[in-house]
Amino acid sequence: MPDGSREGSFLSRFLRLVLLWAAIGLVIWSFGRVGLRTWRNWRDRAEIDKELVVLHWSGEGGPEENAIVEKSLRAFEAAHPGIRVRRLNPGDAGSFYTKLQTMLAAGDPPDLFYVGAERVASFVDMGLLEPLDPYLQADAKAAAPEAIDLAGFFPSTVAAFKHDGTRMGHGTLYGVPKDFTTVGFYYNKDLFRKAGVPFPKDDWTWDQYIAAARAIGTMKDAAGESYVGSEFVTWPMMVRAYLRTEGAEVRGRDFDDLTIESPATQAALDRLRGWRQDETNTLTSGRSKLASGAAAFVTGRVGMAGPFGRWVVPEYRRIRDFDWDYAPLPRGARQANVIATVAWAMSARSENKPEAWQLLRWLVSPDMQAANARLGLALPTIRSVAESDAFLDASQKPSNNRGFLDPAPTAEVVDWPSDPRFEQLLAGNLDRALLVGDQSVAEATRGFLAEWTAEKDSPLAKPGFPAFPWRPVTWVLSLLAAAVVVWMVRMASARREGRAETSEARWGWLLASPWLLGFALFMAFPIVMSLLLSLAKWKGVSTLDTATLVGGGNYLQLLGHDPRFMTSLKVTLYYTLIAVPGGQALALLAAVLMNQKIGGIHFFRAAWYLPSVLAGVGVAVLWRWIFDTDGGLMNMALRPLLGLFGGSPPDWFGKDAATWGAPAFAIMGFWTVGGGMMIYLAGLQAVPEELLEAARIDRLGAFARFFRVTLPMLSPVILFNLIMSIIGSFQVFTQAFVMTGGGPGDLTRFYVLNLYNQAFEFYEMGYASAMAWILLLITLGLTMLTLRGSRGLVHYEGLKR
Amino acid sequence: MATIDLNGVGKTYPGGVQAVRGADLRIGHGEFVVLVGPSGCGKSTLLRMIAGLETITAGTLAIDGSVVNDVPPQDRDIAMVFQNYALYPHMDVRTNMAFGLLRRRKFASRLRALLSPAYASGRTHERAEIDRRVLQAARVLGIEHLLQRKPAALSGGQRQRVAVGRAMVREPKVFLFDEPLSNLDAKLRVEMRAELRMLHRRLGATMIYVTHDQEEAMSLGDRVVVLKDGLIQQAATPRQVYDRPANRFVAEFVGTPTMNMVEGTLEARGTGMVFRGQGIVIEGRVDAWRSLIEPRPRPVVLGIRPEHVQIGGGTGLQATVEAVEHYGDRMDVQLRCGDRSVTARCLPQPLQEGGMVNLTVDLARTHLFEPGNAGLRLGE
């Protein structure tokens, strides 16, 4: 035995040594990477004058777009010795804006970055973008050979990045468009042939569009399943594109002059609502939904899908089952189209503006655009490149490339006011009429106007708040922090009885110090900051010194004047009301089942717990399919059941979303009761067997034993689970973010999702911080309420054994 | 009060382990029967089968003449006191005791009762009766002042009393005790033993008591049932078990210090007989053993209780004192006699460790068993 134990200690010592070296190696390696770059820069310091940082995303362009940008940057470096370019690509547009925001807020913005036309107004409003006209003029004066010839660009793409402080399309240029797209419908040629409908021409009308949709919608396949005429996405931009073809709009000259209530606009919206809500299978809707967005078309069961731009082409090129092509937006009272475009822009706070300008010119050069055009993802903004073979590639679908190009000269960008909430409010309210259908167009319009007016009239929207007093606040906080440090040092160095205790106390403080430091930096400091920010108005993309002090303004606005906040609170409470009791009852039931002593019970326990360990986003995507109105597993199972009583399953995230949207998430949550089940199971197994036997001897039946003995013994565990699940129910985010994005019409905009929207879409950090604190107070209040209400019902005596 | 009949009762666990084998036992009205044996002998299993907490896999169990093999415990009208008392921690003492009396009705009848005008008064009456019984039991057990407390606030002995009280208020046909005193300290155990004994006399109920402590078994039981390896070895009064152990196991299990067992032979000598074995020779005359004498020396095991080994006298059995344990009123002496050591229990006397003494053993007070570890009793 002694030999064995010595060997064991040798092994564990060996293992410890390996781990130690691994840890050391990791630290050296990670510092090494940074060190190496620093060292290289230092070594090349003689040659490098500047380092430029470029931030972009690839999205649908994928690694190919990455490669094109990368190649172009290296070519630029080769052509411009002394300039190094560092490329950052966080992935898709969502991550891109988050990364951009982080860099901007940190005061370390990238020199060049992508900006979508829809963000120009708000970015300009925040002073993030460098005006480019001086550079263009300088180039023109110097007759530089690389000068950008804006005359060669599609005028509307250039106009999209002009802003005069209130309106788009006028004034200063803030970005040079790198590519763009017009919009229209993709159509399934096979279904058109089958329905005997002629293929759309480039000048087709809405009457022809809806006739084709109706013809396809009345067809059935061999299995008797209906086809659907068209997917018509109701994104605000596309709705406004549709309105423009009817000579209508939601705004007049600018956004202070809203025309959404005008008869023409209302009539056009009513017609769209009617197509979707009053007809069966003409448009995808609650009654005949396959999938949403661009994916619907891929199923081959939808005649047309749109209005989409060029960006779906890479995805649709993978379709092998049917033939398809593209037709631009149909005409109504007039021919109209819109563009979506992205530009290269320069940060107003770039420290290397001349070099950045050089690079910008390089990135929007014809060569670069030609390379990008071959991806098929978008149209080049330089007219000559667009008309070249680089774009008009006849070997690949769609064959109607001209359908994109021809409307381009007259197409106009869809403009937005600098307050990004306008678009969200419009989307949410229009969805109630167009998508959910529980409101008429007039009702939805009134809802939108009320919310937008509240937003505009909010005291927070008015300028004139004093700058946030960072200096005194920093002083006070520093003094407080210093006081805490002094107190801790005194505690650590205080003389105690005996040397041993003094030394023990010192070691204690020393060993706890990494945690204390971590707590101070990563917990205490952020908490204090969020509390301070909740009193401020601060755009998350600006530096902190731009914050203004609004006092309790955020809280007053939230509690008194924000209908969306109240909606999200109601949705969340509704969810809590279903998810918490239902989830706990199910978890307890499952735990009782899993507590049976039968063969293979371990397998069942693992199987029940498994969903709790699966990753959130993937699961959410799966559940989106499960809750699909027509093809989803849930409704396939419910339909025959409810059919017995003459009912039909709900359209979860469609027209029944007001009633069934939040419950759908609760039902989804029931899938992961495994976590709670485990805790209950542990509690059940801690109930002494003897007590249950005593209860049997005391002549109690199985139910009485459960309710009179097991349940009281389990009550502390129930209370714990209850509180945890109440807190958890207020933190629903991933599922809603992935599955519905809060829609339709804010009916699944849970509290935290709303908070996220405020913080990371509208960059209202102060407002979002105030929301976070209100959330804390709500959960705190509910927890206290639960604790108080449980008095006398929870028996801790069973634990003291 | 009830009779209990065990007829070939057996328990075989799914793994094939036989916990109890063919137990035959008849327990009369008001009898106090103690099941005793070393751990793993099946005594608790047997008790739990009587309670209905374990299924019976062989034979029949009858209470008051009716077979209850398939009757669940709640319908057997028995009460049980558990080793860890099994008090409901979330209820106070009063509720713990009354719990077995509450809520006897099924839901439907309760609903009917709710609608009847007599319900309220009936309920009050029922309540009063329960209170009366609880109070009475508490008075008997001396725990009246504890009724409002919860079990966590009680000492071990108090919990024990509550557990007994809970059984008492039920006024069941049969009381079952599963090692109820094993968690108490030695002094309290002796006190409680006496109280249980008195309680039995007072209630006159049928009681079955399980213990691994032979002393407890002897002191409590009207009848002691000794078990080993799932088999009943002997079921008799404590006196009989002590004086006439049915086999070598019972003889060795009962009594402290353990009976001295000497392997050897028995043969005739003159009008009497002589035992020889392991260097020990004892002569004597036991009439009951006459029939055992065979022409050739018969192999036997001789059992001598330590208190029947007398130090002094002159039979010529010589021994060396190896160790002495004083208990004040008596002493246990470890002796080397012949080829083996022998324990003697005697009155205090001056003895030198290492000194030589003479021993006297009266053959008439010894026990004779067949050879082997499970040898049956010989003679009578």
Contacts between the chains, C-beta under 8 A, distances in Angstrom:
chain1	res1	chain2	res2	distance
A	688	B	84	7.2
A	688	B	86	6.9
A	690	B	82	5.0
A	690	B	83	7.8
A	690	B	84	5.7
A	690	B	86	4.0
A	691	B	86	5.3
A	691	B	88	6.4
A	693	B	51	7.9
A	693	B	53	5.3
A	693	B	73	7.7
A	693	B	80	7.7
A	693	B	82	7.2
A	693	B	86	6.9
A	694	B	80	7.1
A	694	B	82	6.2
A	694	B	86	3.9
A	694	B	87	7.9
A	694	B	88	7.6
A	695	B	88	7.9
A	696	B	52	7.4
A	696	B	53	6.8
A	696	B	72	7.1
A	696	B	73	4.5
A	696	B	74	5.6
A	697	B	51	6.4
A	697	B	53	7.8
A	697	B	73	5.4
A	697	B	74	7.5
A	697	B	78	6.6
A	697	B	79	6.3
A	697	B	80	4.6
A	697	B	100	7.6
A	698	B	74	7.6
A	698	B	99	5.6
A	698	B	100	3.8
A	698	B	166	7.8
A	698	B	170	7.7
A	699	B	73	7.9
A	699	B	74	4.0
A	699	B	75	7.4
A	699	B	100	6.2
A	699	B	104	7.1
A	700	B	74	6.4
A	700	B	103	7.8
A	701	B	74	6.6
A	704	B	103	6.8
A	708	B	99	8.0
A	709	B	88	6.4
A	712	B	88	7.7
A	712	B	90	4.2
A	713	B	89	7.2
A	713	B	90	6.7
A	715	B	90	7.6
A	795	B	89	6.7
A	795	B	90	3.5
A	797	B	89	3.8
A	797	B	90	5.6
A	797	B	150	5.5
A	797	B	151	7.0
A	797	B	152	4.9
A	798	B	89	4.4
A	798	B	90	6.3
A	800	B	89	7.6
A	800	B	152	5.1
A	801	B	89	7.6
